[in-house]
Amino acid sequence: MFQLDIRSRVPIYEQLVEKFKELIINEVLKADEQLPSVRQLAKDLTVNPNTIQKAYRELEHQGYIYSVPGKGNFVTPPSAINKEEKVKKMKEELLKLLAEALFLGVEKEEIISLIEEAERTVKGGEKS
């Protein structure tokens, strides 16, 4: 499904969370689609099951997935995700990152270029 960087300073569970969020946002994983079981994913990635469970808990806390006792974990439909709260939090984080980038000398034009690149990725190359 995806690769983890065991040499990264980013904890494995955070890498998992980010990978799953990316798959959900890009609709590779569809609404109400079942995620692999903790045990199966731990085996496939050769990771401790507790690490997988921690990532799933975090994804559920962030509203990207939901769990059904005895059935497993599923992707939350987009309409059920509290978009207003997520957008507010994301804007705050983005503002911090942009301020840091400007402080480190990243040019405004380069930031705009990155935004346009992200837009193309999300929209599949289409401009709206």
Backbone as XML, in Angstrom:
<?xml version="1.0"?>
<chain id="A" units="angstrom">
  <residue number="1" name="MET">
    <atom name="N" x="0.830" y="-1.195" z="0.000"/>
    <atom name="CA" x="0.000" y="0.000" z="0.000"/>
    <atom name="C" x="0.874" y="1.258" z="0.000"/>
  </residue>
  <residue number="2" name="PHE">
    <atom name="N" x="1.887" y="1.307" z="0.859"/>
    <atom name="CA" x="2.815" y="2.434" z="0.894"/>
    <atom name="C" x="4.069" y="2.058" z="1.645"/>
  </residue>
  <residue number="3" name="GLN">
    <atom name="N" x="5.075" y="2.920" z="1.533"/>
    <atom name="CA" x="6.363" y="2.679" z="2.171"/>
    <atom name="C" x="6.546" y="3.606" z="3.365"/>
  </residue>
  <residue number="4" name="LEU">
    <atom name="N" x="7.200" y="3.103" z="4.395"/>
    <atom name="CA" x="7.532" y="3.897" z="5.566"/>
    <atom name="C" x="9.040" y="4.084" z="5.606"/>
  </residue>
  <residue number="5" name="ASP">
    <atom name="N" x="9.475" y="5.230" z="6.107"/>
    <atom name="CA" x="10.896" y="5.519" z="6.226"/>
    <atom name="C" x="11.309" y="5.294" z="7.676"/>
  </residue>
  <residue number="6" name="ILE">
    <atom name="N" x="11.914" y="4.153" z="7.943"/>
    <atom name="CA" x="12.279" y="3.830" z="9.325"/>
    <atom name="C" x="13.440" y="4.682" z="9.828"/>
  </residue>
  <residue number="7" name="ARG">
    <atom name="N" x="14.159" y="5.344" z="8.930"/>
    <atom name="CA" x="15.266" y="6.211" z="9.329"/>
    <atom name="C" x="14.816" y="7.634" z="9.623"/>
  </residue>
  <residue number="8" name="SER">
    <atom name="N" x="13.583" y="7.943" z="9.275"/>
    <atom name="CA" x="13.062" y="9.292" z="9.467"/>
    <atom name="C" x="12.931" y="9.626" z="10.947"/>
  </residue>
  <residue number="9" name="ARG">
    <atom name="N" x="13.047" y="10.897" z="11.240"/>
    <atom name="CA" x="12.830" y="11.355" z="12.613"/>
    <atom name="C" x="11.343" y="11.396" z="12.944"/>
  </residue>
  <residue number="10" name="VAL">
    <atom name="N" x="10.501" y="11.352" z="11.914"/>
    <atom name="CA" x="9.051" y="11.355" z="12.114"/>
    <atom name="C" x="8.641" y="9.965" z="12.590"/>
  </residue>
  <residue number="11" name="PRO">
    <atom name="N" x="7.931" y="9.890" z="13.720"/>
    <atom name="CA" x="7.506" y="8.574" z="14.222"/>
    <atom name="C" x="6.692" y="7.803" z="13.175"/>
  </residue>
  <residue number="12" name="ILE">
    <atom name="N" x="6.806" y="6.493" z="13.229"/>
    <atom name="CA" x="6.135" y="5.643" z="12.246"/>
    <atom name="C" x="4.620" y="5.857" z="12.254"/>
  </residue>
  <residue number="13" name="TYR">
    <atom name="N" x="4.024" y="5.990" z="13.449"/>
    <atom name="CA" x="2.573" y="6.167" z="13.482"/>
    <atom name="C" x="2.168" y="7.478" z="12.808"/>
  </residue>
  <residue number="14" name="GLU">
    <atom name="N" x="3.000" y="8.539" z="12.926"/>
    <atom name="CA" x="2.685" y="9.805" z="12.259"/>
    <atom name="C" x="2.823" y="9.665" z="10.742"/>
  </residue>
  <residue number="15" name="GLN">
    <atom name="N" x="3.811" y="8.886" z="10.303"/>
    <atom name="CA" x="3.950" y="8.626" z="8.871"/>
    <atom name="C" x="2.704" y="7.906" z="8.354"/>
  </residue>
  <residue number="16" name="LEU">
    <atom name="N" x="2.238" y="6.931" z="9.129"/>
    <atom name="CA" x="1.022" y="6.198" z="8.745"/>
    <atom name="C" x="-0.176" y="7.134" z="8.653"/>
  </residue>
  <residue number="17" name="VAL">
    <atom name="N" x="-0.328" y="7.989" z="9.655"/>
    <atom name="CA" x="-1.448" y="8.939" z="9.664"/>
    <atom name="C" x="-1.400" y="9.804" z="8.412"/>
  </residue>
  <residue number="18" name="GLU">
    <atom name="N" x="-0.234" y="10.354" z="8.094"/>
    <atom name="CA" x="-0.101" y="11.227" z="6.929"/>
    <atom name="C" x="-0.375" y="10.479" z="5.626"/>
  </residue>
  <residue number="19" name="LYS">
    <atom name="N" x="0.124" y="9.246" z="5.526"/>
    <atom name="CA" x="-0.110" y="8.449" z="4.311"/>
    <atom name="C" x="-1.600" y="8.159" z="4.133"/>
  </residue>
  <residue number="20" name="PHE">
    <atom name="N" x="-2.264" y="7.768" z="5.211"/>
    <atom name="CA" x="-3.696" y="7.481" z="5.114"/>
    <atom name="C" x="-4.481" y="8.743" z="4.789"/>
  </residue>
  <residue number="21" name="LYS">
    <atom name="N" x="-4.126" y="9.867" z="5.403"/>
    <atom name="CA" x="-4.820" y="11.121" z="5.112"/>
    <atom name="C" x="-4.669" y="11.468" z="3.634"/>
  </residue>
  <residue number="22" name="GLU">
    <atom name="N" x="-3.456" y="11.288" z="3.114"/>
    <atom name="CA" x="-3.205" y="11.564" z="1.697"/>
    <atom name="C" x="-4.076" y="10.671" z="0.810"/>
  </residue>
  <residue number="23" name="LEU">
    <atom name="N" x="-4.152" y="9.391" z="1.144"/>
    <atom name="CA" x="-4.973" y="8.456" z="0.362"/>
    <atom name="C" x="-6.456" y="8.809" z="0.436"/>
  </residue>
  <residue number="24" name="ILE">
    <atom name="N" x="-6.905" y="9.266" z="1.589"/>
    <atom name="CA" x="-8.315" y="9.629" z="1.765"/>
    <atom name="C" x="-8.616" y="10.930" z="1.037"/>
  </residue>
  <residue number="25" name="ILE">
    <atom name="N" x="-7.757" y="11.931" z="1.194"/>
    <atom name="CA" x="-7.970" y="13.233" z="0.547"/>
    <atom name="C" x="-7.964" y="13.094" z="-0.966"/>
  </residue>
  <residue number="26" name="ASN">
    <atom name="N" x="-7.059" y="12.274" z="-1.496"/>
    <atom name="CA" x="-6.975" y="12.075" z="-2.948"/>
    <atom name="C" x="-7.957" y="11.025" z="-3.453"/>
  </residue>
  <residue number="27" name="GLU">
    <atom name="N" x="-8.830" y="10.570" z="-2.565"/>
    <atom name="CA" x="-9.898" y="9.617" z="-2.873"/>
    <atom name="C" x="-9.399" y="8.291" z="-3.437"/>
  </residue>
  <residue number="28" name="VAL">
    <atom name="N" x="-8.187" y="7.909" z="-3.046"/>
    <atom name="CA" x="-7.715" y="6.565" z="-3.367"/>
    <atom name="C" x="-8.499" y="5.589" z="-2.487"/>
  </residue>
  <residue number="29" name="LEU">
    <atom name="N" x="-8.696" y="5.989" z="-1.232"/>
    <atom name="CA" x="-9.580" y="5.253" z="-0.326"/>
    <atom name="C" x="-10.922" y="5.972" z="-0.333"/>
  </residue>
  <residue number="30" name="LYS">
    <atom name="N" x="-11.960" y="5.277" z="-0.705"/>
    <atom name="CA" x="-13.289" y="5.870" z="-0.863"/>
    <atom name="C" x="-14.059" y="5.872" z="0.455"/>
  </residue>
  <residue number="31" name="ALA">
    <atom name="N" x="-15.104" y="6.687" z="0.500"/>
    <atom name="CA" x="-15.971" y="6.778" z="1.675"/>
    <atom name="C" x="-16.523" y="5.398" z="2.024"/>
  </residue>
  <residue number="32" name="ASP">
    <atom name="N" x="-16.519" y="5.088" z="3.303"/>
    <atom name="CA" x="-17.021" y="3.834" z="3.858"/>
    <atom name="C" x="-16.213" y="2.597" z="3.445"/>
  </residue>
  <residue number="33" name="GLU">
    <atom name="N" x="-15.065" y="2.799" z="2.819"/>
    <atom name="CA" x="-14.198" y="1.671" z="2.473"/>
    <atom name="C" x="-13.500" y="1.175" z="3.734"/>
  </residue>
  <residue number="34" name="GLN">
    <atom name="N" x="-13.419" y="-0.138" z="3.872"/>
    <atom name="CA" x="-12.786" y="-0.711" z="5.051"/>
    <atom name="C" x="-11.269" y="-0.653" z="4.923"/>
  </residue>
  <residue number="35" name="LEU">
    <atom name="N" x="-10.621" y="-0.249" z="6.016"/>
    <atom name="CA" x="-9.166" y="-0.226" z="6.067"/>
    <atom name="C" x="-8.662" y="-1.618" z="6.433"/>
  </residue>
  <residue number="36" name="PRO">
    <atom name="N" x="-7.406" y="-1.904" z="6.130"/>
    <atom name="CA" x="-6.859" y="-3.204" z="6.537"/>
    <atom name="C" x="-6.926" y="-3.347" z="8.059"/>
  </residue>
  <residue number="37" name="SER">
    <atom name="N" x="-7.061" y="-4.577" z="8.525"/>
    <atom name="CA" x="-7.085" y="-4.798" z="9.969"/>
    <atom name="C" x="-5.737" y="-4.418" z="10.556"/>
  </residue>
  <residue number="38" name="VAL">
    <atom name="N" x="-5.752" y="-4.100" z="11.835"/>
    <atom name="CA" x="-4.518" y="-3.739" z="12.537"/>
    <atom name="C" x="-3.501" y="-4.860" z="12.383"/>
  </residue>
  <residue number="39" name="ARG">
    <atom name="N" x="-3.936" y="-6.074" z="12.617"/>
    <atom name="CA" x="-3.045" y="-7.231" z="12.560"/>
    <atom name="C" x="-2.458" y="-7.421" z="11.158"/>
  </residue>
  <residue number="40" name="GLN">
    <atom name="N" x="-3.320" y="-7.306" z="10.134"/>
    <atom name="CA" x="-2.863" y="-7.518" z="8.758"/>
    <atom name="C" x="-1.884" y="-6.433" z="8.326"/>
  </residue>
  <residue number="41" name="LEU">
    <atom name="N" x="-2.214" y="-5.179" z="8.629"/>
    <atom name="CA" x="-1.337" y="-4.081" z="8.230"/>
    <atom name="C" x="0.000" y="-4.153" z="8.973"/>
  </residue>
  <residue number="42" name="ALA">
    <atom name="N" x="-0.040" y="-4.525" z="10.252"/>
    <atom name="CA" x="1.196" y="-4.684" z="11.025"/>
    <atom name="C" x="2.081" y="-5.752" z="10.398"/>
  </residue>
  <residue number="43" name="LYS">
    <atom name="N" x="1.456" y="-6.838" z="9.956"/>
    <atom name="CA" x="2.201" y="-7.925" z="9.314"/>
    <atom name="C" x="2.781" y="-7.456" z="7.977"/>
  </residue>
  <residue number="44" name="ASP">
    <atom name="N" x="1.958" y="-6.772" z="7.158"/>
    <atom name="CA" x="2.401" y="-6.307" z="5.841"/>
    <atom name="C" x="3.551" y="-5.308" z="5.925"/>
  </residue>
  <residue number="45" name="LEU">
    <atom name="N" x="3.495" y="-4.426" z="6.921"/>
    <atom name="CA" x="4.510" y="-3.378" z="7.056"/>
    <atom name="C" x="5.621" y="-3.746" z="8.031"/>
  </residue>
  <residue number="46" name="THR">
    <atom name="N" x="5.514" y="-4.923" z="8.627"/>
    <atom name="CA" x="6.433" y="-5.380" z="9.680"/>
    <atom name="C" x="6.615" y="-4.305" z="10.751"/>
  </residue>
  <residue number="47" name="VAL">
    <atom name="N" x="5.477" y="-3.901" z="11.294"/>
    <atom name="CA" x="5.421" y="-2.873" z="12.326"/>
    <atom name="C" x="4.636" y="-3.442" z="13.495"/>
  </residue>
  <residue number="48" name="ASN">
    <atom name="N" x="4.932" y="-2.978" z="14.691"/>
    <atom name="CA" x="4.207" y="-3.408" z="15.878"/>
    <atom name="C" x="2.722" y="-3.051" z="15.746"/>
  </residue>
  <residue number="49" name="PRO">
    <atom name="N" x="1.814" y="-3.982" z="16.037"/>
    <atom name="CA" x="0.380" y="-3.681" z="15.951"/>
    <atom name="C" x="-0.046" y="-2.475" z="16.786"/>
  </residue>
  <residue number="50" name="ASN">
    <atom name="N" x="0.644" y="-2.227" z="17.903"/>
    <atom name="CA" x="0.311" y="-1.056" z="18.724"/>
    <atom name="C" x="0.537" y="0.247" z="17.953"/>
  </residue>
  <residue number="51" name="THR">
    <atom name="N" x="1.530" y="0.248" z="17.071"/>
    <atom name="CA" x="1.817" y="1.425" z="16.254"/>
    <atom name="C" x="0.667" y="1.679" z="15.274"/>
  </residue>
  <residue number="52" name="ILE">
    <atom name="N" x="0.178" y="0.610" z="14.663"/>
    <atom name="CA" x="-0.952" y="0.719" z="13.731"/>
    <atom name="C" x="-2.183" y="1.204" z="14.493"/>
  </residue>
  <residue number="53" name="GLN">
    <atom name="N" x="-2.418" y="0.616" z="15.663"/>
    <atom name="CA" x="-3.576" y="1.000" z="16.466"/>
    <atom name="C" x="-3.510" y="2.476" z="16.847"/>
  </residue>
  <residue number="54" name="LYS">
    <atom name="N" x="-2.319" y="2.956" z="17.183"/>
    <atom name="CA" x="-2.145" y="4.361" z="17.554"/>
    <atom name="C" x="-2.458" y="5.271" z="16.356"/>
  </residue>
  <residue number="55" name="ALA">
    <atom name="N" x="-2.011" y="4.870" z="15.177"/>
    <atom name="CA" x="-2.292" y="5.648" z="13.964"/>
    <atom name="C" x="-3.794" y="5.664" z="13.684"/>
  </residue>
  <residue number="56" name="TYR">
    <atom name="N" x="-4.440" y="4.530" z="13.797"/>
    <atom name="CA" x="-5.895" y="4.459" z="13.568"/>
    <atom name="C" x="-6.648" y="5.313" z="14.584"/>
  </residue>
  <residue number="57" name="ARG">
    <atom name="N" x="-6.202" y="5.288" z="15.842"/>
    <atom name="CA" x="-6.847" y="6.127" z="16.871"/>
    <atom name="C" x="-6.726" y="7.606" z="16.513"/>
  </residue>
  <residue number="58" name="GLU">
    <atom name="N" x="-5.543" y="7.998" z="16.056"/>
    <atom name="CA" x="-5.316" y="9.399" z="15.686"/>
    <atom name="C" x="-6.173" y="9.789" z="14.479"/>
  </residue>
  <residue number="59" name="LEU">
    <atom name="N" x="-6.256" y="8.910" z="13.491"/>
    <atom name="CA" x="-7.096" y="9.171" z="12.317"/>
    <atom name="C" x="-8.563" y="9.297" z="12.717"/>
  </residue>
  <residue number="60" name="GLU">
    <atom name="N" x="-8.985" y="8.470" z="13.656"/>
    <atom name="CA" x="-10.366" y="8.544" z="14.129"/>
    <atom name="C" x="-10.586" y="9.844" z="14.901"/>
  </residue>
  <residue number="61" name="HIS">
    <atom name="N" x="-9.618" y="10.208" z="15.719"/>
    <atom name="CA" x="-9.704" y="11.463" z="16.481"/>
    <atom name="C" x="-9.801" y="12.666" z="15.540"/>
  </residue>
  <residue number="62" name="GLN">
    <atom name="N" x="-9.077" y="12.618" z="14.426"/>
    <atom name="CA" x="-9.095" y="13.713" z="13.456"/>
    <atom name="C" x="-10.311" y="13.657" z="12.538"/>
  </residue>
  <residue number="63" name="GLY">
    <atom name="N" x="-11.079" y="12.573" z="12.622"/>
    <atom name="CA" x="-12.312" y="12.478" z="11.847"/>
    <atom name="C" x="-12.174" y="11.883" z="10.461"/>
  </residue>
  <residue number="64" name="TYR">
    <atom name="N" x="-11.029" y="11.299" z="10.153"/>
    <atom name="CA" x="-10.827" y="10.710" z="8.829"/>
    <atom name="C" x="-11.383" y="9.296" z="8.723"/>
  </residue>
  <residue number="65" name="ILE">
    <atom name="N" x="-11.435" y="8.595" z="9.839"/>
    <atom name="CA" x="-11.989" y="7.239" z="9.825"/>
    <atom name="C" x="-12.931" y="7.067" z="11.011"/>
  </residue>
  <residue number="66" name="TYR">
    <atom name="N" x="-13.718" y="6.011" z="10.948"/>
    <atom name="CA" x="-14.570" y="5.631" z="12.080"/>
    <atom name="C" x="-14.451" y="4.127" z="12.268"/>
  </residue>
  <residue number="67" name="SER">
    <atom name="N" x="-14.701" y="3.685" z="13.493"/>
    <atom name="CA" x="-14.594" y="2.251" z="13.749"/>
    <atom name="C" x="-15.960" y="1.685" z="14.086"/>
  </residue>
  <residue number="68" name="VAL">
    <atom name="N" x="-16.149" y="0.448" z="13.680"/>
    <atom name="CA" x="-17.353" y="-0.308" z="13.999"/>
    <atom name="C" x="-16.883" y="-1.512" z="14.810"/>
  </residue>
  <residue number="69" name="PRO">
    <atom name="N" x="-17.260" y="-1.559" z="16.074"/>
    <atom name="CA" x="-16.805" y="-2.679" z="16.916"/>
    <atom name="C" x="-17.100" y="-4.037" z="16.276"/>
  </residue>
  <residue number="70" name="GLY">
    <atom name="N" x="-16.075" y="-4.859" z="16.216"/>
    <atom name="CA" x="-16.213" y="-6.190" z="15.647"/>
    <atom name="C" x="-16.135" y="-6.238" z="14.136"/>
  </residue>
  <residue number="71" name="LYS">
    <atom name="N" x="-16.142" y="-5.085" z="13.484"/>
    <atom name="CA" x="-16.112" y="-5.046" z="12.019"/>
    <atom name="C" x="-14.825" y="-4.448" z="11.467"/>
  </residue>
  <residue number="72" name="GLY">
    <atom name="N" x="-14.295" y="-3.418" z="12.144"/>
    <atom name="CA" x="-13.058" y="-2.800" z="11.676"/>
    <atom name="C" x="-13.157" y="-1.302" z="11.567"/>
  </residue>
  <residue number="73" name="ASN">
    <atom name="N" x="-12.228" y="-0.735" z="10.807"/>
    <atom name="CA" x="-12.139" y="0.714" z="10.611"/>
    <atom name="C" x="-12.501" y="1.058" z="9.181"/>
  </residue>
  <residue number="74" name="PHE">
    <atom name="N" x="-13.217" y="2.181" z="9.018"/>
    <atom name="CA" x="-13.727" y="2.585" z="7.714"/>
    <atom name="C" x="-13.450" y="4.062" z="7.470"/>
  </residue>
  <residue number="75" name="VAL">
    <atom name="N" x="-13.370" y="4.441" z="6.180"/>
    <atom name="CA" x="-13.136" y="5.836" z="5.801"/>
    <atom name="C" x="-14.426" y="6.630" z="6.027"/>
  </residue>
  <residue number="76" name="THR">
    <atom name="N" x="-14.285" y="7.764" z="6.702"/>
    <atom name="CA" x="-15.424" y="8.639" z="6.952"/>
    <atom name="C" x="-15.844" y="9.317" z="5.658"/>
  </residue>
  <residue number="77" name="PRO">
    <atom name="N" x="-17.135" y="9.338" z="5.342"/>
    <atom name="CA" x="-17.595" y="10.083" z="4.159"/>
    <atom name="C" x="-17.249" y="11.567" z="4.306"/>
  </residue>
  <residue number="78" name="PRO">
    <atom name="N" x="-16.866" y="12.223" z="3.213"/>
    <atom name="CA" x="-16.441" y="13.625" z="3.298"/>
    <atom name="C" x="-17.459" y="14.551" z="3.963"/>
  </residue>
  <residue number="79" name="SER">
    <atom name="N" x="-18.735" y="14.329" z="3.746"/>
    <atom name="CA" x="-19.749" y="15.215" z="4.320"/>
    <atom name="C" x="-19.795" y="15.111" z="5.840"/>
  </residue>
  <residue number="80" name="ALA">
    <atom name="N" x="-19.339" y="13.990" z="6.382"/>
    <atom name="CA" x="-19.380" y="13.793" z="7.830"/>
    <atom name="C" x="-18.184" y="14.425" z="8.537"/>
  </residue>
  <residue number="81" name="ILE">
    <atom name="N" x="-17.160" y="14.752" z="7.792"/>
    <atom name="CA" x="-15.979" y="15.366" z="8.391"/>
    <atom name="C" x="-16.301" y="16.831" z="8.674"/>
  </residue>
  <residue number="82" name="ASN">
    <atom name="N" x="-16.026" y="17.265" z="9.882"/>
    <atom name="CA" x="-16.303" y="18.649" z="10.265"/>
    <atom name="C" x="-15.334" y="19.570" z="9.533"/>
  </residue>
  <residue number="83" name="LYS">
    <atom name="N" x="-15.765" y="20.031" z="8.357"/>
    <atom name="CA" x="-14.878" y="20.790" z="7.481"/>
    <atom name="C" x="-14.509" y="22.152" z="8.042"/>
  </residue>
  <residue number="84" name="GLU">
    <atom name="N" x="-15.445" y="22.845" z="8.663"/>
    <atom name="CA" x="-15.150" y="24.185" z="9.164"/>
    <atom name="C" x="-14.016" y="24.163" z="10.185"/>
  </residue>
  <residue number="85" name="GLU">
    <atom name="N" x="-14.097" y="23.237" z="11.121"/>
    <atom name="CA" x="-13.061" y="23.131" z="12.146"/>
    <atom name="C" x="-11.729" y="22.740" z="11.530"/>
  </residue>
  <residue number="86" name="LYS">
    <atom name="N" x="-11.759" y="21.799" z="10.591"/>
    <atom name="CA" x="-10.534" y="21.351" z="9.932"/>
    <atom name="C" x="-9.895" y="22.489" z="9.147"/>
  </residue>
  <residue number="87" name="VAL">
    <atom name="N" x="-10.713" y="23.247" z="8.429"/>
    <atom name="CA" x="-10.187" y="24.347" z="7.625"/>
    <atom name="C" x="-9.567" y="25.405" z="8.531"/>
  </residue>
  <residue number="88" name="LYS">
    <atom name="N" x="-10.207" y="25.707" z="9.640"/>
    <atom name="CA" x="-9.670" y="26.695" z="10.581"/>
    <atom name="C" x="-8.307" y="26.245" z="11.105"/>
  </residue>
  <residue number="89" name="LYS">
    <atom name="N" x="-8.220" y="24.987" z="11.527"/>
    <atom name="CA" x="-6.962" y="24.461" z="12.065"/>
    <atom name="C" x="-5.881" y="24.446" z="10.983"/>
  </residue>
  <residue number="90" name="MET">
    <atom name="N" x="-6.268" y="24.053" z="9.771"/>
    <atom name="CA" x="-5.314" y="23.982" z="8.678"/>
    <atom name="C" x="-4.778" y="25.364" z="8.321"/>
  </residue>
  <residue number="91" name="LYS">
    <atom name="N" x="-5.661" y="26.377" z="8.332"/>
    <atom name="CA" x="-5.224" y="27.738" z="8.040"/>
    <atom name="C" x="-4.219" y="28.226" z="9.083"/>
  </residue>
  <residue number="92" name="GLU">
    <atom name="N" x="-4.461" y="27.900" z="10.338"/>
    <atom name="CA" x="-3.531" y="28.288" z="11.403"/>
    <atom name="C" x="-2.165" y="27.642" z="11.189"/>
  </residue>
  <residue number="93" name="GLU">
    <atom name="N" x="-2.167" y="26.348" z="10.872"/>
    <atom name="CA" x="-0.910" y="25.638" z="10.631"/>
    <atom name="C" x="-0.204" y="26.172" z="9.393"/>
  </residue>
  <residue number="94" name="LEU">
    <atom name="N" x="-0.988" y="26.447" z="8.347"/>
    <atom name="CA" x="-0.421" y="26.966" z="7.107"/>
    <atom name="C" x="0.209" y="28.337" z="7.327"/>
  </residue>
  <residue number="95" name="LEU">
    <atom name="N" x="-0.443" y="29.177" z="8.113"/>
    <atom name="CA" x="0.098" y="30.499" z="8.417"/>
    <atom name="C" x="1.449" y="30.393" z="9.123"/>
  </residue>
  <residue number="96" name="LYS">
    <atom name="N" x="1.555" y="29.468" z="10.066"/>
    <atom name="CA" x="2.823" y="29.258" z="10.767"/>
    <atom name="C" x="3.910" y="28.809" z="9.789"/>
  </residue>
  <residue number="97" name="LEU">
    <atom name="N" x="3.570" y="27.856" z="8.918"/>
    <atom name="CA" x="4.544" y="27.354" z="7.949"/>
    <atom name="C" x="4.971" y="28.436" z="6.961"/>
  </residue>
  <residue number="98" name="LEU">
    <atom name="N" x="4.018" y="29.241" z="6.509"/>
    <atom name="CA" x="4.353" y="30.306" z="5.569"/>
    <atom name="C" x="5.257" y="31.355" z="6.220"/>
  </residue>
  <residue number="99" name="ALA">
    <atom name="N" x="4.965" y="31.703" z="7.459"/>
    <atom name="CA" x="5.800" y="32.669" z="8.175"/>
    <atom name="C" x="7.222" y="32.132" z="8.320"/>
  </residue>
  <residue number="100" name="GLU">
    <atom name="N" x="7.335" y="30.853" z="8.647"/>
    <atom name="CA" x="8.657" y="30.247" z="8.787"/>
    <atom name="C" x="9.391" y="30.215" z="7.449"/>
  </residue>
  <residue number="101" name="ALA">
    <atom name="N" x="8.662" y="29.867" z="6.382"/>
    <atom name="CA" x="9.275" y="29.814" z="5.055"/>
    <atom name="C" x="9.793" y="31.194" z="4.645"/>
  </residue>
  <residue number="102" name="LEU">
    <atom name="N" x="8.993" y="32.233" z="4.871"/>
    <atom name="CA" x="9.423" y="33.589" z="4.532"/>
    <atom name="C" x="10.630" y="33.997" z="5.371"/>
  </residue>
  <residue number="103" name="PHE">
    <atom name="N" x="10.607" y="33.628" z="6.641"/>
    <atom name="CA" x="11.726" y="33.929" z="7.530"/>
    <atom name="C" x="13.019" y="33.272" z="7.038"/>
  </residue>
  <residue number="104" name="LEU">
    <atom name="N" x="12.887" y="32.054" z="6.508"/>
    <atom name="CA" x="14.055" y="31.310" z="6.028"/>
    <atom name="C" x="14.495" y="31.743" z="4.630"/>
  </residue>
  <residue number="105" name="GLY">
    <atom name="N" x="13.759" y="32.684" z="4.042"/>
    <atom name="CA" x="14.181" y="33.235" z="2.756"/>
    <atom name="C" x="13.492" y="32.664" z="1.534"/>
  </residue>
  <residue number="106" name="VAL">
    <atom name="N" x="12.446" y="31.887" z="1.713"/>
    <atom name="CA" x="11.697" y="31.386" z="0.558"/>
    <atom name="C" x="10.952" y="32.575" z="-0.049"/>
  </residue>
  <residue number="107" name="GLU">
    <atom name="N" x="11.087" y="32.747" z="-1.346"/>
    <atom name="CA" x="10.459" y="33.880" z="-2.026"/>
    <atom name="C" x="8.946" y="33.684" z="-2.149"/>
  </residue>
  <residue number="108" name="LYS">
    <atom name="N" x="8.230" y="34.801" z="-2.123"/>
    <atom name="CA" x="6.764" y="34.788" z="-2.248"/>
    <atom name="C" x="6.328" y="34.071" z="-3.534"/>
  </residue>
  <residue number="109" name="GLU">
    <atom name="N" x="7.040" y="34.319" z="-4.626"/>
    <atom name="CA" x="6.699" y="33.710" z="-5.916"/>
    <atom name="C" x="6.829" y="32.181" z="-5.853"/>
  </residue>
  <residue number="110" name="GLU">
    <atom name="N" x="7.837" y="31.703" z="-5.112"/>
    <atom name="CA" x="8.020" y="30.260" z="-4.964"/>
    <atom name="C" x="6.875" y="29.646" z="-4.161"/>
  </residue>
  <residue number="111" name="ILE">
    <atom name="N" x="6.423" y="30.357" z="-3.140"/>
    <atom name="CA" x="5.285" y="29.884" z="-2.334"/>
    <atom name="C" x="4.037" y="29.820" z="-3.198"/>
  </residue>
  <residue number="112" name="ILE">
    <atom name="N" x="3.816" y="30.853" z="-4.000"/>
    <atom name="CA" x="2.654" y="30.866" z="-4.901"/>
    <atom name="C" x="2.735" y="29.719" z="-5.893"/>
  </residue>
  <residue number="113" name="SER">
    <atom name="N" x="3.934" y="29.456" z="-6.392"/>
    <atom name="CA" x="4.149" y="28.340" z="-7.314"/>
    <atom name="C" x="3.805" y="27.006" z="-6.654"/>
  </residue>
  <residue number="114" name="LEU">
    <atom name="N" x="4.189" y="26.849" z="-5.383"/>
    <atom name="CA" x="3.864" y="25.624" z="-4.644"/>
    <atom name="C" x="2.357" y="25.473" z="-4.452"/>
  </residue>
  <residue number="115" name="ILE">
    <atom name="N" x="1.683" y="26.578" z="-4.185"/>
    <atom name="CA" x="0.222" y="26.544" z="-4.026"/>
    <atom name="C" x="-0.429" y="26.105" z="-5.337"/>
  </residue>
  <residue number="116" name="GLU">
    <atom name="N" x="0.050" y="26.655" z="-6.448"/>
    <atom name="CA" x="-0.494" y="26.280" z="-7.757"/>
    <atom name="C" x="-0.235" y="24.809" z="-8.061"/>
  </residue>
  <residue number="117" name="GLU">
    <atom name="N" x="0.935" y="24.326" z="-7.672"/>
    <atom name="CA" x="1.267" y="22.910" z="-7.874"/>
    <atom name="C" x="0.342" y="22.019" z="-7.055"/>
  </residue>
  <residue number="118" name="ALA">
    <atom name="N" x="0.087" y="22.413" z="-5.807"/>
    <atom name="CA" x="-0.828" y="21.655" z="-4.948"/>
    <atom name="C" x="-2.227" y="21.653" z="-5.544"/>
  </residue>
  <residue number="119" name="GLU">
    <atom name="N" x="-2.641" y="22.785" z="-6.088"/>
    <atom name="CA" x="-3.967" y="22.884" z="-6.702"/>
    <atom name="C" x="-4.084" y="21.941" z="-7.900"/>
  </residue>
  <residue number="120" name="ARG">
    <atom name="N" x="-3.044" y="21.884" z="-8.712"/>
    <atom name="CA" x="-3.063" y="20.971" z="-9.858"/>
    <atom name="C" x="-3.131" y="19.523" z="-9.408"/>
  </residue>
  <residue number="121" name="THR">
    <atom name="N" x="-2.432" y="19.189" z="-8.332"/>
    <atom name="CA" x="-2.437" y="17.818" z="-7.816"/>
    <atom name="C" x="-3.834" y="17.422" z="-7.360"/>
  </residue>
  <residue number="122" name="VAL">
    <atom name="N" x="-4.483" y="18.301" z="-6.603"/>
    <atom name="CA" x="-5.806" y="18.004" z="-6.068"/>
    <atom name="C" x="-6.856" y="17.942" z="-7.163"/>
  </residue>
  <residue number="123" name="LYS">
    <atom name="N" x="-6.754" y="18.825" z="-8.136"/>
    <atom name="CA" x="-7.769" y="18.901" z="-9.191"/>
    <atom name="C" x="-7.410" y="18.079" z="-10.412"/>
  </residue>
  <residue number="124" name="GLY">
    <atom name="N" x="-6.362" y="17.299" z="-10.313"/>
    <atom name="CA" x="-5.980" y="16.435" z="-11.435"/>
    <atom name="C" x="-5.534" y="17.203" z="-12.657"/>
  </residue>
  <residue number="125" name="GLY">
    <atom name="N" x="-4.920" y="18.360" z="-12.447"/>
    <atom name="CA" x="-4.407" y="19.141" z="-13.572"/>
    <atom name="C" x="-5.402" y="20.118" z="-14.141"/>
  </residue>
  <residue number="126" name="GLU">
    <atom name="N" x="-6.637" y="20.119" z="-13.635"/>
    <atom name="CA" x="-7.658" y="21.025" z="-14.164"/>
    <atom name="C" x="-7.663" y="22.323" z="-13.392"/>
  </residue>
  <residue number="127" name="LYS">
    <atom name="N" x="-7.848" y="23.416" z="-14.090"/>
    <atom name="CA" x="-8.015" y="24.721" z="-13.451"/>
    <atom name="C" x="-9.507" y="25.015" z="-13.377"/>
  </residue>
  <residue number="128" name="SER">
    <atom name="N" x="-9.923" y="25.598" z="-12.258"/>
    <atom name="CA" x="-11.355" y="25.907" z="-12.151"/>
    <atom name="C" x="-11.606" y="27.363" z="-12.457"/>
  </residue>
</chain>
